Structure formats: structure tokens, C-alpha cells
Amino acid sequence: MSIFRKLGWFFKQEKRHYIFGVTALILVAIFQLIPPKVIGIIIDEIADDNIHLNIILGWVGILVISAIAQYIFRYIWRTNIWGSAARLEKHLRRQLFAHFTKMDQTFYQEHRTGDLMAHATNDLNAIQNVAGAGILTFADSFITGGMTIVAMILFIDWRLTLIALLPLPLLAVTSRMLGTKLHDAFRDAQEAFSSINDKAQESITGMKVLKTFGQEEEDIADFSKKIDDAIVKNKRVNFLDALFDPFITLIIGLSYVVTIIVGGNFILKGTITIGQLVSFISYIGMLVWPMFAIGRLFNVLERGNASYDRVAVLLSKKTHIIEKTNAINVPPKGNLEFLIRKFSYPDSHEIALRDLQFVVNEGETLGIVGKTGSGKTSIMKLLLREFDDYEGQITFGRQDIKNYTLEALLASLGYVPQDHFLFSTTIRDNIRFVDPTLSQSEVEQAARLADIAADIQQMPKRYDTLVGERGVSLSGGQKQRLSIARAVIAKPEILILDDALSAVDAKTEETILNNLKVARQNKTTIIAAHRLSSVMHAQEIIVIDEGQIVERGNHQELLALEGWYAKMWAKQQLEQKISKGDI
């Protein structure tokens, strides 16, 4: 029953609806007591040869009124209780999704996508069942069952009632034992479902890679192993759940046997009439559902309790990115100053950045180069406030970026990441993702800047073309250019290109950079790249190695140093000549 306490905040919020719903359930239970009593009376009238048409019509009228009343009150409890349960699910779904949008990158490194999806589907459904089916079965178990027992005592005989209910304490003991085991078993089953969900999501996303390396059979075998594990755990849940019903049937069967034996003896002694025995047997039949409801109640509550605990743990996670109370809500502009003495990723002892300092004046372009893993992307992540735990300071417009709200800071930043994520909608909606109200002319202008307009015009539906999940219908270069268009359409103060031109050819790269240079004359641009031609026109270029700046200057100055930059430039120029067939 602890899940009711955990959901106490919701029951208080919806108390009016639940009062109406439970009251209607009680009235349904009361009106359900009428038909067995009426049937017993009619049987006694027949036995006494005292039955007439008027009497029959009178009792039939009472049965009709009882049926109509039950229909009305059932409608009331359904709309109030199930309606409240639906509102709980709606609230939790919104809360969980809002929580997902606020969490930082560390959170998504710790939790798999499939696991989060399982929390947002199966777990929330199980919690909703507590507020709906849980309340119903609770009422049927105790209110309906209790009223039926009271009617058996008042209308028939308290001694017969007591004898018929003797097996019931066994039910409470067994339900308690099975309920605890069911809680643990269901938790394990939900975790197995999360694992399946994650595996399916990962395999579908990486299907091209699986086929390329011919690993379909191995992946199917791995998936089958997870399915088998889930089946075993769900079989245990079903086994424990299935133990309730046979045990309840056994208890009810014992009650029937005792009732017939003792009740028959009471009729012979004249303690009760035949009609009363028939009514009593009908009341025992009415106890069947409340008894089954007890079993279902423990099932629903334990499932809901396990799921609530899983969701509560998820919601208790805190983001490491905390906004200040009086944070600046105006998008920043001006110079960018970067001073990081030391930064390490969470749960890592390796230093990702150290003693790193540079200034980018408003309207200038900064190039960042270095070998893979040198720390280029780490710089971008700190600027985007994906991580705040570092020694040093990053200022934008003479203010520490931590002094701004996230919304204000990110409004001044346009980011094109290495992994180009596109949504499964149209090209137009992907480009104007930042503001769906932007006009077609603005969309086309951004497409021209990113040198993707000609490609779009050749597509069957042009800007209405669906790109598929994660842009599956587009080439790597097209996805990169669409991502650039999406970033530049917002006209950010700082445009960040994180190796965003790696999938386009040198000519297309040059066209895009020239377009950006003209369109963003007074805006700041930061370009991180492996291909040095992407940054050769930057006012300053910094070379990163193991999180530190090892070379800096403009293109000509770096060539004169004859260091890493000069060697890499010579190598890339040679590769370009070979690819063109010039040598």
C-alpha cells in the first residue's frame, strides 16, 4: 500500500474527483445488494404459494430501478476515476519529458536511450494503473466485499456468514507473501524490457554498419539472448501473478461447500428459509470478484510501486548545469575570452584541457586545429555550457557565461556539430527548426549560404522533401550543409563549426566559407577542423595537442614556424594534388 502514500500528492490534487468516484462505487455496491435479496424474497413467496402478478411486477420494477441506478453510478465512477488516472499519466509524461530536456550530457552518458524510453512508456502505464485500476480494485476488494458481507449478516444469518468466511484469512497471508515477490520480479522484468528497448533502438540506428560488416546473425543472436532473458523474468511475474486466482477460487469453493452444508442444516432447523439460502449463495457469488480484486490489487500496486521507484530515481537526478538566481536574460554579444586552467570530464582522471587561453574579438574568425582527441570539441562543449565544472573562466561580452541564462546564451550561439542530427520531417522544417514561423525566403537564403539550394531544387518535392529518420535519405555532405543552414538562419553572434565541412569537397567548402564571410562580416565564427583549408583565412589559428595550445598565429605565421601545422598543410596539399592527378 506504500504506493498510495507515494501518490498522496496526486490524490490530494484530485480529491474531488476521487470522492465522487468512490462515492459512486459505494452506491453501485449498495444497489448490487438489492437483486439477490429480491430473488430470495420471490423464491420464498413462491414456496409459500403467495405469488401474484402485481407482486412480481413490483419486484421487477425494483430490479429495473436498481439496474438503471447501477448504470448511472458506474458512468460517474468511470469518468472520475479513469479520468483522474489519465491526468496522472499526462502529468508524469510532461514532467518526465521536461526533465529530459533539462538534463546535461552526463545524464545521457549514464542512461541508455532504450532505458529512458521504457521509463516513459511501460513504467508510466504501470503507475497510471494504480490511480485507475488500483483505486477500483481497492474499492471492490474492501467496499463492495465489505458491504456484501454486511448484507449477508443483516439479511441472512451472522453465524452462517462467519462460517462461510473462515477461509478468508488465508488470502491475506498469501497475498502478502506473493506481493513482495511480485514486486521484485516485476522490477527485474521492467529492467529486461528496458534492455530490449535499448538494443532494438541501437540496432535499427546502426543497421547500415551491421550490414556493412556482415554482423546481422551475431546481432540477432545477441537480441535473442536478451529476449530469452526477458521471457524468463516475465514468466516468473506471470507465475507469481497466476498463483492468486487459483488460490482465490479454492477459497470461494470452500465457502460454497460450507454454505451448502451448514445452510442446508439451518433450513431443516427453520433458522433460515430457502429464499434466504439462495440469496446467501448469490452474495457469495458477488464476493468472487472482490476476492479476485484483492489478487489483482496486489499485482497492480506492486507493479506500480516498482515503476514509481524507477521513475522517482530518474527524476531525482540533478543537472550539473545550474542557472544563477538573477541570471542575465539578454543574449550576449561582444568579444569572447577563453581562459581554462584545467578541465576533466566527469568520472575521468585524465585532463582534457589545461592552461588554454585565447581571445576572439567580435567579428573575427578563430580556427582550431589539431589531431583527433586533442581537445577541439571539448572547447566547444564548455562554450555551449554542456559542462560547468572547470577551473577558469569563459567570458562573452565581458560577462562570465555562467551569469547568463542558458536560453539567453544559446540564443547567441549557432552550433554545427560533428554528428549531424536531422529530424524526420521536411527539409524546410529542419532548416527553420529554431523558429518554425520563418518565411520561405529566409529558408532559401540560409540554404544558399550553406550551398545546399541547388541540391534541394533537384529533389522531387524540393523543400517539402522528407529527410527520413536522422536524415537517412541524404548523403553525408547534404546533411552537413543542412545543419549549417539550420545554424546560420538564426543569425547567431557566434557561429561554431565543429568539423562541419569534413564531408564536402574542397570546392564546396570554399563556396560555403566565402558565403559565410560575406554574410557574417560583423559576426564571430569559430571553426574546428581537420582539413586546414577550412581555417586558413581565420584571423588567428590555434593548434591544440593534449588539451594545450602548442602553436598559434595566422596561416602564414604558422607555416613559418615549420611545426605541426606546416607539416600537416604540406601533407594535405600533396594529397589534394594526388587526388586531382596533378602528380
Beta strands, then each sheet from edge to edge (+ up, - down):
strand 1: 336-343
strand 2: 353-360
strand 3: 365-369
strand 4: 391-396
strand 5: 399-400
strand 6: 413-416
strand 7: 494-498
strand 8: 524-529
strand 9: 540-545
strand 10: 548-553
sheet 1: 2+ 1- 4+ 5-
sheet 2: 6+ 7+ 8+ 3+ 9+ 10-
end
